Amino acid sequence: MRILLSEGSGLTSRQTAGLLAASGHRVGVLSSDRTALTRWTRAVSAWHRVPPFGPDPLAWLDAALAVAARHGYEMLLPTQEQAAVMSWAVDRGAWPAGLATAVPAFASLARVQDKLSAARTLDAFGVPRPRWAAIRDPGDAADWDAYPAFVKTPIGTASAGVRRVRCRGELAAALRAGPYAEALRGGGLLLEQEIDGPLAMVQAVFDRGRLVAFHANKRAAEGAGGGACHKESVLLPGVRDRIAQLGRGLGWHGALSADVIADARGRHVVIDVNPRLVEPVNAWRSGTDLVGALVDAARGRPPADRPSGRGGVRTHQLLLSILGVAERTGSRRAVWREVVRASRHSGLYRGSAEELTPIRRDVRAAVPVVVALALASLRPSLGGRMADKGTGAYSITPQGWNRLVRDEA
């Protein structure tokens, strides 16, 4: 099939493109970023420039649908936050009849898209989560006593719009800071107790409320921007049941992902929900084809249930490791030590497979790694900027989200 991805920036887009191409599909990508990560892989056969998504999702949608029609794409898959406007378009009957996709109803997506709505939704379905409070003015935080805690803007991608506070004074200062003060004026913030424990990422694909694929992996090491540069697949049957319950209750169609943390009692609590696919290669290597399940759901073919994958499958992303070491240490020597460990397959790289840049089969995939290494060697702080640039290309802004919500109402 000719499949178009909604965004060419980001780790998920790069991984999804590789898996689709390996399955025999012809892959194109959309992006406003000329240096998007998917430019550097043979898995992508065409790149199409579109307006930036975040500030004006509707302008992006018009451009995306025009590209799909002009170039004969049969499917448009959301690999980032474009799922929001795609869902909006399907609900309003503004989606072309001949273009397949897999997105939930907009009313369902809106229940988890912003962090305040997601907190209420998880509570409604009995999904465990940390203690939280909605803050609409500074006085609402006066009685909060669960520190450390995180202040979160309702709309934010990855670590954007998240600030850790350790006491009342830091909380008060956070509420006066730019994006947090703006969010207060716009409707409120989420205040959430910090849970100290190992982080796991769970990914699911649903076919109209029926769970057809599920995977979980733990973050074995943290890379740039808090992302997982090393992962290990794990089996979490209790979490699977909770996510299945959530998707069934929402009548979810398409991909749904979440971050969970095991608390001191061993209970897994959900700290974040994403209405989209997230980095599917660890799942594929463990035996669960999330991307294949998503394609089947988009084609309207009832997907067969994918079996749960094996636990203990280790994968890594060298690009994220390099950027993370540069961001954390500011040391050129530490960056090069990381590269040596990867080349020798030692430490966390022992028995681990590369997710993002399988250079032996795709020489162009080495370009982002070489650029990151050059930037980190020249000035380590430049590595963090490279990571931030990728996220900014596909993040919806509060203004963009509010426009969709207003138009839907």
HELIX and SHEET records of a PDB file:
HELIX    1   1 LEU A   11  ALA A   22  1                                  12    
HELIX    2   2 LEU A   37  ARG A   39  5                                   3    
HELIX    3   3 PRO A   57  ARG A   70  1                                  14    
HELIX    4   4 ALA A   83  ASP A   91  1                                   9    
HELIX    5   5 PHE A  106  GLN A  113  1                                   8    
HELIX    6   6 LYS A  115  ALA A  124  1                                  10    
HELIX    7   7 PRO A  138  ALA A  141  5                                   4    
HELIX    8   8 ARG A  168  ARG A  176  1                                   9    
HELIX    9   9 GLY A  178  GLY A  186  1                                   9    
HELIX   10  10 ALA A  224  GLY A  226  5                                   3    
HELIX   11  11 PRO A  237  LEU A  250  1                                  14    
HELIX   12  12 VAL A  281  SER A  286  1                                   6    
HELIX   13  13 LEU A  290  ALA A  298  1                                   9    
HELIX   14  14 LEU A  318  THR A  329  1                                  12    
HELIX   15  15 ARG A  332  ARG A  344  1                                  13    
HELIX   16  16 GLY A  347  TYR A  349  5                                   3    
HELIX   17  17 VAL A  363  ALA A  365  5                                   3    
HELIX   18  18 ALA A  366  LEU A  378  1                                  13    
HELIX   19  19 SER A  381  GLY A  392  1                                  12    
HELIX   20  20 PRO A  398  GLU A  408  1                                  11    
SHEET    1   A 4 VAL A  44  ARG A  49  0                                        
SHEET    2   A 4 ARG A  26  SER A  31  1                                        
SHEET    3   A 4 ARG A   2  LEU A   5  1                                        
SHEET    4   A 4 MET A  75  LEU A  77  1                                        
SHEET    1   B 4 TRP A 132  ILE A 135  0                                        
SHEET    2   B 4 LEU A 189  GLN A 193 -1                                        
SHEET    3   B 4 ALA A 149  LYS A 152 -1                                        
SHEET    4   B 4 VAL A 162  VAL A 165 -1                                        
SHEET    1   C 7 HIS A 268  ASN A 274  0                                        
SHEET    2   C 7 GLY A 254  ALA A 262 -1                                        
SHEET    3   C 7 LEU A 199  ASP A 207 -1                                        
SHEET    4   C 7 ARG A 210  GLU A 222 -1                                        
SHEET    5   C 7 ALA A 228  SER A 233 -1                                        
SHEET    6   C 7 ARG A 314  HIS A 316 -1                                        
SHEET    7   C 7 SER A 352  GLU A 354  1                                        
END                                                                             
